[in-house]
Amino acid sequence: MPFSDYKTALVTGASSGIGAAVVERLCAEGLQVHALARSADALDALAKRTGCIPHAIDVTDLAGVTRLMGEVEFDILVNNAGVDRPGSILKSTAEDIDLILDVNLRAVLQLCRLALPGMVARDRGHIVNISSIAGAYNFGGNSTYHASKAAVHMLSRQLRIDAYGKRVRVTEICPGRVATDIFAHVHGDSAEIRERFIDGFELPQAADIANAIAFAIAAPIAVNVGLMEIMPTLQVPGGLSTTRPESPQS
Ligand SMILES: NC(=O)c1ccc[n+]([C@@H]2O[C@H](COP(=O)([O-])OP(=O)(O)OC[C@H]3O[C@@H](n4cnc5c(N)ncnc54)[C@H](OP(=O)(O)O)[C@@H]3O)[C@@H](O)[C@H]2O)c1
């Protein structure tokens, strides 16, 4: 059981949803789990419940993140923090694009840059990146979010090359819709948003994603689970749109 080979974990975006569930799961395995997000109160409550070590740090705060990575040798890094903004790129602001890329991609790259050399030197480590089916398929949504998650997909593959020859594992978890507060965080918390995204659907719960991550970590050290796409049974990607022009060609 490689869980016993690992002692420490860092989970970003740990104050709610999937991140909080992963913290809970890894704490239950006896790891020392460091939980990072901006919401100090939520992290403190999680720490009381699970025994994790809270860090109220913005994942885009490079100095803060660098300090933490210098203080602890992490065996497991779960890059989970993520944001989205409503609407297509037709309505995106410059700030929307910067925020999504800063949180979903730039911070992931920086954390991998800070974590991977130590893992390679110790010949031990596991990086888990949370992407999205938005990175694998095209459908209505924010194109910047899709692009950021597609980059996380390729990064996850490429990290395996960077760590080639060492017992460093990389797992991409690619979820479809999961019953978390992400939709409230993106669109605002309202009955209409819950009705649109959550109520009445049969959806994977955050704990289901945490269990999938635990499966990948618990696999024998000779086994790298590279990619897990986890969708609701009653959700499928795909489709083809064809429309007539609004006006004839001139
Ligand atoms: N739920 C889904 O349907 C779904 C589907 C596909 C992929 N995902 C991905 O799964 C991951 C987790 O999402 P979730 O569903 O659990 O959503 P969530 O409940 O909104 O959680 C997002 C987490 O990211 C943290 N975060 C956001 N900005 C941050 C920042 N600047 N610095 C540090 N932490 C930050 C939030 O904490 P603070 O606000 O306290 O900082 C929160 O803990 C995301 O990467 C998301 O893109 C979710």
PDBQT file of the ligand as one rigid body, heavy atoms in Angstrom, charges set to zero:
ROOT
HETATM    1  N1  LIG A 301     -17.663  20.513  -9.540  1.00  0.00    +0.000 N 
HETATM    2  C1  LIG A 301     -17.541  20.220 -10.819  1.00  0.00    +0.000 C 
HETATM    3  O1  LIG A 301     -18.545  19.956 -11.497  1.00  0.00    +0.000 OA
HETATM    4  C2  LIG A 301     -16.179  20.167 -11.469  1.00  0.00    +0.000 A 
HETATM    5  C3  LIG A 301     -16.093  19.590 -12.727  1.00  0.00    +0.000 A 
HETATM    6  C4  LIG A 301     -14.862  19.532 -13.359  1.00  0.00    +0.000 A 
HETATM    7  C5  LIG A 301     -13.729  20.031 -12.739  1.00  0.00    +0.000 A 
HETATM    8  N2  LIG A 301     -13.842  20.603 -11.509  1.00  0.00    +0.000 N 
HETATM    9  C6  LIG A 301     -12.620  21.143 -10.916  1.00  0.00    +0.000 C 
HETATM   10  O2  LIG A 301     -12.472  20.620  -9.620  1.00  0.00    +0.000 OA
HETATM   11  C7  LIG A 301     -11.719  21.523  -8.816  1.00  0.00    +0.000 C 
HETATM   12  C8  LIG A 301     -12.443  21.745  -7.493  1.00  0.00    +0.000 C 
HETATM   13  O3  LIG A 301     -13.686  22.339  -7.751  1.00  0.00    +0.000 OA
HETATM   14  P1  LIG A 301     -14.965  22.211  -6.806  1.00  0.00    +0.000 P 
HETATM   15  O4  LIG A 301     -16.054  21.672  -7.631  1.00  0.00    +0.000 OA
HETATM   16  O5  LIG A 301     -14.603  21.556  -5.543  1.00  0.00    +0.000 OA
HETATM   17  O6  LIG A 301     -15.295  23.768  -6.623  1.00  0.00    +0.000 OA
HETATM   18  P2  LIG A 301     -15.366  24.744  -5.382  1.00  0.00    +0.000 P 
HETATM   19  O7  LIG A 301     -16.226  24.190  -4.314  1.00  0.00    +0.000 OA
HETATM   20  O8  LIG A 301     -15.712  26.090  -5.963  1.00  0.00    +0.000 OA
HETATM   21  O9  LIG A 301     -13.875  24.754  -4.834  1.00  0.00    +0.000 OA
HETATM   22  C9  LIG A 301     -12.872  25.516  -5.416  1.00  0.00    +0.000 C 
HETATM   23  C10 LIG A 301     -11.735  25.641  -4.418  1.00  0.00    +0.000 C 
HETATM   24  O10 LIG A 301     -10.682  26.395  -5.022  1.00  0.00    +0.000 OA
HETATM   25  C11 LIG A 301     -10.261  27.366  -4.079  1.00  0.00    +0.000 C 
HETATM   26  N3  LIG A 301      -9.692  28.538  -4.723  1.00  0.00    +0.000 N 
HETATM   27  C12 LIG A 301     -10.257  29.337  -5.677  1.00  0.00    +0.000 A 
HETATM   28  N4  LIG A 301      -9.430  30.344  -5.962  1.00  0.00    +0.000 NA
HETATM   29  C13 LIG A 301      -8.330  30.173  -5.181  1.00  0.00    +0.000 A 
HETATM   30  C14 LIG A 301      -7.130  30.894  -5.013  1.00  0.00    +0.000 A 
HETATM   31  N5  LIG A 301      -6.885  32.018  -5.719  1.00  0.00    +0.000 N 
HETATM   32  N6  LIG A 301      -6.214  30.456  -4.126  1.00  0.00    +0.000 NA
HETATM   33  C15 LIG A 301      -6.454  29.336  -3.393  1.00  0.00    +0.000 A 
HETATM   34  N7  LIG A 301      -7.568  28.594  -3.524  1.00  0.00    +0.000 NA
HETATM   35  C16 LIG A 301      -8.490  29.035  -4.400  1.00  0.00    +0.000 A 
HETATM   36  C17 LIG A 301     -11.521  27.723  -3.279  1.00  0.00    +0.000 C 
HETATM   37  O11 LIG A 301     -11.180  28.220  -1.992  1.00  0.00    +0.000 OA
HETATM   38  P3  LIG A 301     -11.147  29.755  -1.556  1.00  0.00    +0.000 P 
HETATM   39  O12 LIG A 301     -12.267  30.448  -2.257  1.00  0.00    +0.000 OA
HETATM   40  O13 LIG A 301     -11.314  29.642  -0.065  1.00  0.00    +0.000 OA
HETATM   41  O14 LIG A 301      -9.805  30.257  -1.934  1.00  0.00    +0.000 OA
HETATM   42  C18 LIG A 301     -12.165  26.366  -3.138  1.00  0.00    +0.000 C 
HETATM   43  O15 LIG A 301     -11.639  25.681  -2.024  1.00  0.00    +0.000 OA
HETATM   44  C19 LIG A 301     -11.544  22.786  -9.660  1.00  0.00    +0.000 C 
HETATM   45  O16 LIG A 301     -10.266  22.776 -10.253  1.00  0.00    +0.000 OA
HETATM   46  C20 LIG A 301     -12.612  22.654 -10.725  1.00  0.00    +0.000 C 
HETATM   47  O17 LIG A 301     -12.280  23.343 -11.907  1.00  0.00    +0.000 OA
HETATM   48  C21 LIG A 301     -15.039  20.686 -10.859  1.00  0.00    +0.000 A 
ENDROOT
TORSDOF 0
